[in-house]
Amino acid sequence: MIEKSRKLSSLAFKFGVLGCAGLIGGIVLSVLGFQDFDGQGFNFLNHTLSELGHYGHSKFAVVINGGLFFGSLSLIMFCLFSIQLMDNRALYPLLIALVWTFISLAAAGLFPVNVYHLHTAALQYFFYSGVMSSFLYLIYIFMKGRLFYSRWNALTASLTFISFLSFLLFSHQSLGFTTAGRPFYQEMVMILPRPDIWWPATLEWICIGLFMLWTLGLVASLKSKG
């Protein structure tokens, strides 16, 4: 039984590393090769993830879209192997929510912003399921779950929950962040000129950065158990 758990942990860890490498590598390479219509490079304060994957706009669109799709599929496998290491009844809903989060992220890569309605729907589900999965992680550690527990994971999960919830709620307030109070996930491409700080883009990258830090922490939790 112990040997089986070690094999499952090892497989989950390897798929997790592969998935994180795919997501991060795809983003980094596409950012380095990005050039806007006016010849400017990528700016995390006023360019969105969707623009990196915009065919006809970004030269490395296939890199980021492929990274999102295949990286997310690998992380889905990470979740499916991890779910067999059940240490707490709260682990099951947590990992199911994470699977849905990564399915949504994979769909955002499979359907880039060129396919606008499918892309924004995928992002919508990504942010809503991201809120749910980070909240369920906090429930998991409250119920004494230990497989994925660390202070780092607790911190990054809390920040992920706050950032994702802010991303979803701020656009419904009369703060002037978007036109007509549209949800941020529907504000993925902006015509020139751009403001120095475009809040839908800035908050999106904060969310993605914190989510990736949390995901890396979850994957690292299984390293010593493999």
C-alpha positions in Angstrom: 0.0 0.0 0.0 2.9 2.4 0.9 4.7 1.5 -2.3 1.5 2.2 -4.4 1.2 5.6 -2.7 4.8 6.4 -3.5 4.2 5.5 -7.2 1.1 7.7 -7.3 2.9 10.6 -5.6 5.8 10.2 -8.1 3.5 10.2 -11.1 1.5 13.1 -9.8 4.7 15.1 -9.1 6.1 14.5 -12.6 2.9 15.5 -14.3 2.7 18.6 -12.1 6.2 19.6 -12.9 5.5 19.0 -16.6 2.3 21.1 -16.5 3.9 24.0 -14.7 6.8 24.0 -17.1 4.4 24.1 -20.0 2.3 27.0 -18.6 5.3 29.1 -17.5 7.5 28.3 -20.4 4.7 29.1 -22.9 4.1 32.5 -21.2 7.7 33.4 -20.9 8.6 32.6 -24.6 5.5 34.3 -25.9 6.2 37.4 -23.8 9.8 37.6 -25.1 8.7 37.4 -28.7 5.7 39.7 -28.4 5.5 42.9 -30.4 2.5 45.2 -30.4 1.0 47.0 -33.4 3.1 50.1 -32.6 6.3 48.0 -32.2 6.3 48.0 -28.4 7.1 44.9 -26.3 4.8 43.2 -23.9 3.7 45.1 -20.8 2.1 43.2 -17.9 0.3 46.4 -16.8 -1.7 46.8 -20.0 -1.5 43.7 -22.1 -3.6 40.6 -21.3 -2.9 36.9 -21.5 -5.4 36.6 -24.3 -3.4 39.0 -26.5 -0.4 36.7 -26.2 -2.5 34.0 -27.9 -4.2 36.3 -30.5 -3.5 34.7 -33.9 -2.6 37.4 -36.4 -1.4 39.7 -33.6 1.1 37.7 -31.7 3.9 35.8 -33.5 4.2 33.3 -30.7 0.4 32.7 -30.3 0.8 29.0 -31.0 3.4 28.8 -28.1 1.2 30.3 -25.4 -1.9 28.5 -26.6 -0.1 25.2 -26.8 1.4 25.8 -23.4 -2.0 26.6 -21.9 -3.6 23.5 -23.4 -0.9 20.8 -22.9 0.3 22.3 -19.6 -3.2 22.3 -18.2 -3.8 18.7 -19.4 -0.7 17.6 -17.5 -1.9 19.4 -14.4 -5.3 17.6 -14.7 -3.3 14.4 -14.6 -1.6 15.7 -11.5 -4.9 16.2 -9.9 -6.3 12.8 -10.9 -3.3 10.9 -9.5 -3.3 13.0 -6.4 -7.0 12.3 -5.7 -6.0 8.7 -5.1 -3.8 9.8 -2.2 -6.9 10.7 -0.2 -5.9 11.9 3.3 -9.0 13.9 4.1 -12.5 14.0 2.8 -12.1 17.6 1.8 -9.4 16.7 -0.7 -11.9 15.2 -3.2 -13.9 18.4 -3.8 -10.7 20.5 -3.8 -9.1 18.4 -6.6 -12.3 18.2 -8.6 -12.5 22.0 -8.5 -8.9 22.2 -9.6 -9.5 19.8 -12.5 -12.3 22.1 -13.7 -10.0 25.1 -13.3 -7.4 23.5 -15.5 -10.0 22.3 -18.0 -11.1 25.9 -18.3 -7.5 27.1 -18.7 -6.9 24.5 -21.4 -10.1 25.6 -23.2 -8.7 29.2 -23.2 -5.7 27.9 -25.1 -7.7 25.7 -27.4 -10.1 28.6 -28.2 -8.0 31.7 -28.4 -9.4 35.2 -28.4 -9.9 35.0 -32.1 -12.9 32.8 -31.1 -14.1 35.5 -28.8 -17.2 34.0 -27.2 -15.7 30.6 -26.5 -12.5 32.2 -25.2 -14.3 34.6 -22.8 -16.5 31.7 -21.6 -13.4 29.6 -20.8 -11.9 32.5 -18.9 -15.1 33.1 -17.0 -15.1 29.5 -15.8 -11.4 29.7 -15.0 -11.9 32.6 -12.6 -15.0 31.2 -11.0 -13.5 27.7 -10.5 -10.3 29.3 -9.3 -12.2 31.1 -6.6 -13.9 27.9 -5.6 -10.7 25.7 -5.7 -8.7 28.2 -3.5 -11.6 28.5 -1.1 -11.9 24.7 -0.9 -8.1 24.5 -0.2 -8.7 26.7 2.9 -11.5 24.4 4.0 -9.1 21.4 3.4 -6.4 22.8 5.7 -9.1 23.8 8.2 -10.2 20.2 8.3 -6.6 19.2 9.1 -5.7 18.0 5.6 -1.9 17.5 5.4 -1.0 16.1 2.0 -0.9 19.5 0.5 -0.4 21.6 3.6 2.4 24.1 4.0 2.5 27.7 5.2 3.5 28.8 1.7 0.4 27.0 0.2 -1.9 28.5 2.8 -0.6 32.0 2.1 -0.7 31.7 -1.7 -4.1 30.0 -1.7 -5.5 32.9 0.5 -4.0 35.5 -1.9 -5.3 33.6 -4.9 -8.8 33.6 -3.4 -8.7 37.3 -2.7 -7.3 38.2 -6.1 -9.7 36.1 -8.1 -12.7 37.3 -6.1 -11.5 40.9 -6.6 -11.1 40.3 -10.4 -14.7 39.1 -10.5 -16.3 41.7 -8.3 -14.5 45.0 -9.1 -15.8 45.1 -12.7 -19.4 45.2 -11.3 -18.6 48.3 -9.2 -18.9 51.9 -10.5 -15.1 52.4 -10.4 -14.6 53.2 -14.1 -12.3 50.2 -14.7 -14.2 49.0 -17.7 -16.8 50.3 -20.2 -20.4 49.8 -19.1 -19.3 47.7 -16.1 -18.5 44.6 -18.2 -16.8 41.7 -16.4 -13.0 41.9 -16.7 -12.9 38.6 -18.5 -14.8 40.2 -21.4 -12.2 43.0 -21.6 -9.3 41.0 -23.1 -8.3 43.2 -26.1 -7.9 46.9 -26.2 -7.4 49.3 -29.1 -4.7 51.9 -29.0 -3.8 54.2 -27.2 -3.5 52.2 -24.0 -3.4 53.6 -20.5 -0.2 53.1 -18.5 -2.2 50.8 -16.2 -5.2 49.0 -17.7 -6.8 47.3 -14.6 -8.4 44.3 -16.3 -4.9 43.3 -17.6 -3.0 44.2 -14.4 -5.4 42.3 -12.1 -5.5 39.3 -14.5 -1.7 38.9 -14.3 -1.8 39.3 -10.5 -4.4 36.5 -10.4 -2.4 34.3 -12.8 0.9 34.9 -11.0 -0.6 34.0 -7.5 -2.4 31.0 -8.9 0.8 29.7 -10.5 2.7 30.2 -7.2 0.0 28.2 -5.4 0.0 25.5 -8.0 3.8 25.2 -7.8 3.5 24.8 -4.1 0.9 22.1 -4.4 3.2 20.2 -6.8 6.2 20.7 -4.6 4.3 19.2 -1.7 4.5 15.8 -3.3 8.2 15.9 -4.1 9.2 14.3 -0.8 6.4 11.7 -1.0 7.4 10.3 -4.3 
